[in-house]
């Protein structure tokens, strides 16, 4: 396809635009959906180690460490479960929005 495009006079950028990008569109869409699904995961272990310092706790707290601190350390398991459910609902809604956008581009997960 690249040889035929170059014989027809297509430049390198036209080849990328008309051949390469349409061929790898499904891969780009899957990576976009995976990236959106991973937005709320900030690396629990790294931030937990950082948040052990009381001075840095206010600026380094994320949902996961907050759930750990409130639920496990303070024995408020129902509160931790509710916060974890909130995070899951937000993640699923972001995935649904990304999948709807991917469906408009021509490919989706479901």
DATAVEN-V537758 format. One record per residue. N is the residue number from 1. SS is DSSP state (H for helix, E for strand, C for the rest). PSI is psi in whole degrees, 0 to 359 (* if undefined). D_LAST is the distance of its C-alpha to the last C-alpha in Angstrom with 1 decimal. Layout:
((N | SS | PSI | D_LAST) (N | SS | PSI | D_LAST))
This chain:
((1 | C | 322 | 30.7) (2 | H | 321 | 32.4) (3 | H | 319 | 35.8) (4 | H | 322 | 35.3) (5 | H | 321 | 34.2) (6 | H | 325 | 37.2) (7 | H | 324 | 39.5) (8 | C | 353 | 38.2) (9 | C | 14 | 39.1) (10 | C | 135 | 35.8) (11 | C | 177 | 36.4) (12 | H | 320 | 34.5) (13 | H | 324 | 32.4) (14 | H | 323 | 31.7) (15 | H | 318 | 30.5) (16 | H | 316 | 28.2) (17 | H | 319 | 26.9) (18 | H | 341 | 26.6) (19 | H | 304 | 25.8) (20 | H | 307 | 24.7) (21 | H | 317 | 22.1) (22 | H | 330 | 20.2) (23 | H | 328 | 20.2) (24 | H | 11 | 18.8) (25 | H | 316 | 16.3) (26 | H | 324 | 13.2) (27 | H | 318 | 15.1) (28 | H | 319 | 16.0) (29 | H | 317 | 12.6) (30 | H | 317 | 11.6) (31 | H | 324 | 15.0) (32 | H | 316 | 14.6) (33 | H | 319 | 11.6) (34 | H | 321 | 13.8) (35 | H | 320 | 16.8) (36 | H | 322 | 15.5) (37 | H | 340 | 14.6) (38 | C | 8 | 18.1) (39 | C | 316 | 20.0) (40 | C | 353 | 21.6) (41 | C | 110 | 22.7) (42 | C | 8 | 26.1) (43 | C | 80 | 27.7) (44 | H | 315 | 29.2) (45 | H | 316 | 32.1) (46 | H | 316 | 33.4) (47 | H | 327 | 33.5) (48 | H | 319 | 34.9) (49 | H | 321 | 37.7) (50 | H | 324 | 38.3) (51 | C | 357 | 38.3) (52 | C | 338 | 41.0) (53 | C | 118 | 43.5) (54 | C | 335 | 44.3) (55 | C | 322 | 45.0) (56 | C | 354 | 41.6) (57 | H | 321 | 39.6) (58 | H | 327 | 39.3) (59 | H | 349 | 37.8) (60 | H | 13 | 35.6) (61 | C | 133 | 33.9) (62 | C | 178 | 30.1) (63 | H | 316 | 28.1) (64 | H | 315 | 28.2) (65 | H | 327 | 31.9) (66 | H | 316 | 32.6) (67 | H | 318 | 30.9) (68 | H | 313 | 32.8) (69 | H | 315 | 36.1) (70 | H | 319 | 35.8) (71 | H | 310 | 34.3) (72 | H | 309 | 35.9) (73 | H | 325 | 39.1) (74 | C | 4 | 40.0) (75 | C | 40 | 38.7) (76 | C | 74 | 36.7) (77 | H | 324 | 33.8) (78 | H | 323 | 32.4) (79 | H | 318 | 32.4) (80 | H | 321 | 30.5) (81 | H | 320 | 27.9) (82 | H | 319 | 27.4) (83 | H | 321 | 27.1) (84 | H | 321 | 24.6) (85 | H | 321 | 22.5) (86 | H | 315 | 22.8) (87 | H | 320 | 21.6) (88 | H | 319 | 18.5) (89 | H | 317 | 17.7) (90 | H | 318 | 18.3) (91 | H | 316 | 16.1) (92 | H | 322 | 13.1) (93 | H | 322 | 13.9) (94 | H | 321 | 14.2) (95 | H | 321 | 10.8) (96 | H | 320 | 9.4) (97 | H | 317 | 11.9) (98 | H | 323 | 11.2) (99 | H | 324 | 7.5) (100 | H | 319 | 9.2) (101 | H | 322 | 11.8) (102 | H | 325 | 9.9) (103 | H | 325 | 8.6) (104 | H | 335 | 12.4) (105 | H | 351 | 13.4) (106 | C | 355 | 11.8) (107 | C | 145 | 9.0) (108 | C | 172 | 5.7) (109 | C | 318 | 3.8) (110 | C | * | 0.0))
